[in-house]
Amino acid sequence: MGYVNLRGVWGSAQTEVYAVGAAGTVVRYDGYKWHKFASSALGKDDLTGAWGFPNPSARWFVISSASGKIYKVDVSAKAVKQVYSTPMEMLGVFGASANNVRAVGAGGKMAYQSTPSWKTSIGVTPKDLQGVWLAPGGETVAVGDGATVVRYFHDGAKWKWDSRAAVHPSNCRLNAVWGSGPGDVYAVGDKGCVLRLDPKTNKWHQPNGSAHVGLEWNGIWGSGPSDIYVVGYNSSDALKGQILRFDGKSWKLYTHATGDPTVRLTAVWGDGKGRVFIVGDYQVIISN
């Protein structure tokens, strides 16, 4: 494999994991080693994120790209096709089910799957959106520049959109979002931002022990409320990737030093059974 920057990772199991990145790169882990997943449909497009549906009878995943395209990969047929295109960058993608997938990007653009096609939602913010997460019940949380948080949620009477800046002294750029459920949602970003949504007050706060000024967080994933991984890098020492883990009681910081220049850890995914995969610049792939 060549040395390209990886930006997204997703898998259906620890024996089937995909990482995506620059220049149309898709690599697959089969439980033993990584292989290049070649497709002329991707060209040299810079791929920014991946999310999939692990149905054994219809295995597929979707990829967002910097050119504004959404690709769907049929794992069984090893085929890739473009399913959506917009002039704006698409920077992240996530889903709650096979028929409920959203992608977000520049200028507050949000696209969603409306079977069998994709459509564009009306933008509720002019800010660039960097990441998105969906709850199984339909709630959507997207995050982006200027500590922007966009939510689509039910207020007890109806579904509605809400866009506001999370209250944080640094006005950080939020790069990624994840939740174990509607009442347990985290957003992470630059300037050491790790924010948690308080479901009672509908406000965001920095959990005790999670603040690390000078670190930039790019990705977050968890198997549940007591098992969360945040990945990024030290902006003052880019040789060192950073991993922040919450074990249900406290946050612990780990440094991953490499010999490669300017390594940023960018995304994380786990199988929910103890195996975790982290990707970053220079095709760095870390797993436990």
Helices and strands as residue ranges (DSSP letters): E 6-13, E 16-21, G 22-24, E 25-29, E 34-36, G 40-42, E 47-53, E 60-65, E 69-74, E 79-85, E 90-97, E 100-105, G 106-108, E 110-114, E 117-120, E 129-134, E 140-144, G 145-147, E 148-154, E 159-165, E 174-181, E 184-189, E 194-198, E 203-205, E 215-224, E 227-234, E 237-246, E 251-257, E 265-270, E 276-280, G 281-283, E 285-287
